[in-house]
């Protein structure tokens, strides 16, 4: 080929995504790597506002997309498009020196390494949280001692005092079952579901949390008494409920008038298509765990169910990731809604109804 390569050839040869924006923040040009990143052709991207095409969990980066004069570089940020997670990328945006009314965005996807693996071509329920066997072993040993001590203590108590020791024993068994489950979270084994009165599990989880806080926290409820049995794994569901209630306690710990509420209701709206199936599974049973705490920071809202993302200084970021995994194992779903003004923040669980015998 004679002469210098054309601009089109240069753009086509660049391996990372390049987007040119006009003064109205509309996509004016995108290279083939950009088309591949967003999974659609330039024809469907040109002329669209950049904030409709590209989003970030960090609101400051979203604002930078529509700031005409800003130059900004960010490394290792999660990027989204139309609510689809595209991955972690290095991001750069700056005005073009040859024409300040034009801006150039560069996006370079990072290689995905580490302990959390999610395949784009697999079911999203296949979240792998691998708990090392040695950690499970080190936790199970003291738990066995606690259970044994509680059983010995129970023999010396009268009937009115045995409730607490029985609760200790039940909670130890639940945690042991959870550890066993964590060791196989990377597998696709189905949950051991059965018909359960969900209010019985909620009451048990509430009593456990109230006992752990020395009755300092009161959890109110608003139950739908006509709710049918849910199809759930009782141990997994207990873990989900106690995790969400513990988070609500932490969120309201420093408030003068903390409020934590559990609401159940029947709704006809939600459904999902199970992996490998053709019929949609209805999810009409809803459980809402609400609190009047500050809520999840806006910049983390899209990441709260991702492993190792935590709003707590000492948090490990596994709690809500595990909740999401357990819910999906039971063919359920979870959603977070931030409270506005006087409204409470809430986590809503969507569960299937148990079939009638």
C-alpha positions in Angstrom: 0.0 0.0 0.0 1.4 3.3 -1.0 1.4 6.5 1.1 0.4 6.9 4.7 -2.4 4.8 6.3 -5.8 6.5 6.5 -7.4 7.6 9.7 -9.9 4.7 9.4 -7.0 2.2 9.2 -5.3 3.7 12.2 -8.6 3.6 14.3 -9.2 0.0 13.2 -5.7 -1.1 14.2 -6.1 0.3 17.8 -6.9 -2.6 20.2 -8.7 -0.5 22.9 -12.0 1.3 22.5 -12.0 4.9 21.3 -15.1 7.1 21.3 -15.2 10.7 19.9 -17.9 13.0 21.5 -19.3 16.2 20.0 -20.2 19.3 21.9 -23.6 17.9 22.8 -22.0 14.8 24.4 -23.2 12.6 21.6 -21.2 9.7 20.1 -19.7 11.0 16.9 -17.2 8.3 16.1 -16.3 4.9 17.5 -13.6 2.4 16.4 -14.1 -1.4 15.8 -12.7 -2.2 19.3 -15.4 0.0 20.7 -18.1 -1.8 18.8 -16.8 -5.1 20.1 -16.7 -3.8 23.7 -20.3 -2.6 23.6 -21.5 -5.6 21.5 -23.2 -3.6 18.8 -22.4 -1.8 15.6 -21.4 1.9 15.2 -24.8 2.4 13.5 -26.6 1.8 16.8 -24.2 3.9 18.8 -23.6 7.0 16.7 -25.8 10.0 17.8 -26.6 8.5 21.2 -25.8 10.5 24.3 -22.7 9.0 26.0 -24.4 8.7 29.4 -26.9 6.3 27.7 -24.1 4.2 26.3 -21.6 4.2 29.1 -22.1 4.2 32.9 -19.9 3.9 36.0 -20.7 2.9 39.6 -18.9 6.1 40.7 -21.1 9.1 40.1 -18.1 11.4 39.7 -17.1 9.5 36.5 -20.6 9.7 35.1 -20.5 13.5 35.7 -17.2 13.7 33.9 -18.8 12.3 30.7 -20.8 15.5 30.3 -18.2 18.0 31.6 -16.9 19.7 28.4 -13.5 20.9 29.6 -12.6 18.1 32.0 -9.6 15.8 31.6 -9.7 12.7 33.7 -8.0 9.3 34.0 -9.2 6.4 36.2 -7.7 3.0 36.5 -9.5 -0.3 37.2 -13.1 1.0 37.3 -16.2 -1.1 36.6 -18.0 0.0 33.4 -21.6 -0.7 32.4 -23.7 -0.3 29.3 -27.5 -0.5 29.4 -27.2 -2.1 32.9 -24.9 -4.8 31.5 -21.6 -5.2 33.4 -18.8 -5.0 30.8 -15.8 -5.5 33.2 -13.0 -3.5 34.8 -11.3 -1.0 32.6 -8.8 1.9 32.5 -10.7 5.0 31.5 -9.5 8.3 30.0 -11.4 11.3 28.7 -9.9 14.6 27.5 -10.7 17.4 25.0 -8.9 17.2 21.6 -6.2 19.8 21.3 -7.1 20.4 17.6 -10.7 21.1 18.5 -11.7 21.6 22.2 -15.4 21.1 21.3 -14.5 17.5 20.6 -13.6 15.0 23.3 -11.9 11.6 23.2 -12.7 8.6 25.4 -10.4 5.7 25.7 -11.4 2.4 27.4 -9.1 -0.5 27.9 -10.5 -3.7 29.5 -8.4 -5.3 32.2 -7.6 -9.0 32.4 -9.9 -10.7 34.9 -7.8 -12.5 37.5 -8.4 -13.4 41.1 -10.7 -15.6 43.2 -14.0 -14.4 41.8 -14.8 -15.7 38.4 -18.0 -15.0 36.4 -18.3 -16.2 32.9 -20.3 -14.0 30.6 -21.6 -17.1 28.8 -22.7 -18.9 31.9 -25.7 -18.4 34.2 -25.1 -15.4 36.5 -26.0 -17.6 39.5 -22.6 -19.3 39.2 -20.9 -17.0 41.6 -17.9 -18.8 43.0 -16.8 -17.9 46.5 -14.2 -20.4 47.5 -13.8 -20.9 51.2 -10.5 -22.7 51.9 -10.9 -26.1 53.6 -8.4 -25.1 56.3 -10.5 -22.1 57.3 -13.6 -24.2 57.5 -11.8 -26.7 59.7 -10.5 -24.0 62.1 -14.0 -22.7 62.5 -15.7 -26.0 63.0 -13.5 -27.1 65.9 -14.5 -24.2 68.2 -18.1 -24.5 67.1 -18.2 -28.1 68.2 -16.8 -27.1 71.6 -19.5 -24.4 71.9 -22.3 -26.9 70.9 -21.0 -29.4 73.5 -20.8 -26.8 76.2 -24.4 -25.6 75.5 -25.7 -29.2 75.6 -23.9 -29.8 79.0 -25.3 -26.5 80.3 -28.8 -27.3 79.2 -28.8 -30.3 81.6 -28.3 -28.0 84.6 -31.1 -25.5 83.7 -34.8 -25.6 84.3 -37.2 -25.6 81.4 -37.7 -21.8 81.5 -33.9 -21.2 80.9 -33.3 -23.9 78.2 -34.5 -21.7 75.3 -31.2 -19.8 75.1 -29.0 -23.0 75.1 -31.3 -24.5 72.5 -30.9 -21.4 70.4 -27.1 -21.6 70.7 -27.2 -25.3 69.6 -29.4 -24.5 66.6 -27.3 -21.5 65.5 -24.1 -23.6 65.8 -25.6 -26.3 63.6 -26.8 -23.7 61.1 -23.3 -22.2 60.9 -21.7 -25.6 60.4 -24.2 -26.3 57.6 -23.3 -22.9 56.1 -19.5 -23.7 56.2 -20.3 -27.0 54.5 -22.2 -25.1 51.8 -19.5 -22.5 51.3 -17.0 -25.3 50.5 -19.2 -26.2 47.6 -20.4 -22.8 46.5 -18.5 -23.0 43.2 -20.4 -26.1 42.3 -23.8 -26.2 40.6 -25.6 -28.5 43.0 -29.2 -27.6 43.4 -30.5 -26.3 46.8 -32.4 -28.7 49.1 -35.7 -26.9 48.8 -38.9 -27.7 50.6 -42.2 -26.1 51.5 -41.7 -23.7 54.4 -43.8 -21.3 56.2 -41.6 -18.2 55.7 -43.0 -16.4 58.8 -41.6 -19.2 61.0 -38.1 -18.6 59.6 -38.5 -14.9 59.9 -39.5 -15.2 63.5 -36.6 -17.4 64.3 -34.1 -15.1 62.6 -35.6 -12.1 64.4 -35.3 -13.8 67.8 -31.7 -14.8 67.0 -30.8 -11.2 66.2 -32.6 -9.7 69.2 -30.9 -12.2 71.5 -27.5 -11.4 70.0 -28.0 -7.7 70.7 -29.3 -8.2 74.2 -32.8 -7.1 73.2 -31.4 -3.7 72.5 -32.9 -3.8 69.0 -36.6 -4.3 68.3 -37.6 -5.5 64.9 -41.2 -4.8 64.0 -43.2 -6.7 61.3 -46.1 -6.4 58.9 -47.0 -9.8 57.7 -49.5 -11.0 55.1 -51.2 -13.9 57.1 -52.5 -15.5 53.9 -49.0 -16.0 52.4 -48.6 -19.5 51.0 -45.6 -21.7 51.8 -42.4 -20.8 50.0 -40.1 -23.2 48.2 -36.8 -22.6 49.9 -33.8 -24.3 51.6 -34.5 -23.5 55.3 -30.8 -23.3 56.3 -30.0 -21.1 53.3 -33.0 -18.9 53.9 -32.1 -18.5 57.6 -28.6 -17.3 56.5 -30.2 -14.8 54.1 -32.5 -13.4 56.7 -29.9 -13.2 59.5 -27.4 -11.5 57.2 -29.9 -8.8 56.1 -31.1 -8.2 59.7 -27.5 -8.0 61.0 -26.8 -5.4 58.3 -29.9 -3.5 59.3 -28.7 -3.5 62.9 -25.3 -2.2 61.9 -26.8 0.5 59.7 -29.0 1.8 62.6 -26.6 1.3 65.5 -25.8 4.9 66.1 -29.3 6.4 65.5 -31.4 7.9 68.3 -34.5 6.2 67.0 -33.5 3.1 65.0 -36.3 1.4 63.0 -36.0 -2.1 61.5 -39.1 -3.6 59.9 -39.9 -6.9 58.0 -42.8 -6.8 55.6 -44.2 -9.8 53.7 -46.6 -9.7 50.8 -47.9 -11.5 47.8 -47.3 -10.0 44.4 -48.1 -11.3 40.9 -45.4 -9.4 39.1 -42.0 -11.0 39.3 -40.9 -14.1 37.4 -37.7 -15.6 36.0 -36.6 -18.2 33.5 -34.7 -21.0 35.2 -31.5 -22.2 33.6 -32.1 -25.0 31.2 -35.9 -24.5 31.4 -38.4 -23.0 29.1 -41.2 -22.1 31.5 -40.9 -19.0 33.7 -40.9 -19.4 37.4 -43.2 -17.0 39.2 -41.8 -15.3 42.3 -44.8 -13.8 44.0 -43.7 -14.1 47.7 -41.9 -11.0 48.7 -40.0 -10.3 52.0 -38.8 -6.8 52.6 -36.1 -6.0 55.2 -36.3 -2.3 55.8 -34.3 0.1 58.0 -34.0 3.9 58.5 -30.2 3.9 58.3 -28.2 6.0 55.9 -28.4 3.4 53.1 -25.7 2.1 50.7 -23.5 4.9 49.3 -24.7 5.8 45.8 -21.3 4.9 44.3 -21.5 1.4 45.6 -25.2 0.6 44.8 -24.4 -1.3 41.7 -21.7 -3.3 43.3 -23.1 -4.3 46.7 -23.8 -7.9 45.6 -20.3 -8.3 44.3 -17.8 -10.2 46.4 -15.2 -8.2 48.4 -17.3 -5.0 48.1 -18.3 -3.7 51.5 -19.7 -0.5 53.1 -18.2 -1.5 56.4 -14.6 -0.5 57.4 -13.9 -4.0 58.8 -16.2 -5.8 56.3 -15.0 -8.6 54.1 -17.6 -8.0 51.4 -18.8 -11.6 51.3 -22.2 -11.3 53.1 -24.4 -9.9 50.3 -22.5 -11.8 47.6 -23.4 -15.0 49.6 -27.0 -13.8 50.0 -27.3 -13.3 46.2 -25.8 -16.8 45.6 -28.1 -18.5 48.1 -31.2 -16.7 46.6 -30.3 -17.8 43.1 -29.7 -21.3 44.2 -33.3 -21.3 45.5 -34.5 -19.8 42.2 -35.1 -16.5 44.0 -33.9 -13.0 43.5 -32.9 -10.0 45.7 -33.1 -6.3 45.0 -31.9 -3.2 46.8 -33.9 0.1 46.9 -32.5 3.3 48.5 -34.9 5.2 50.7 -35.9 8.7 49.7 -36.6 11.4 52.3 -38.8 9.7 55.0 -38.8 6.3 53.2 -36.7 3.4 54.6 -34.0 1.7 52.6 -34.9 -1.9 51.8 -33.8 -5.2 50.5 -36.6 -7.2 48.8 -36.5 -11.0 48.4 -38.5 -12.6 45.7 -39.3 -16.3 46.2 -41.3 -19.1 44.5 -44.4 -20.7 45.9 -44.2 -24.3 47.0 -46.3 -26.6 44.8 -49.4 -28.1 46.4 -49.3 -31.8 47.1 
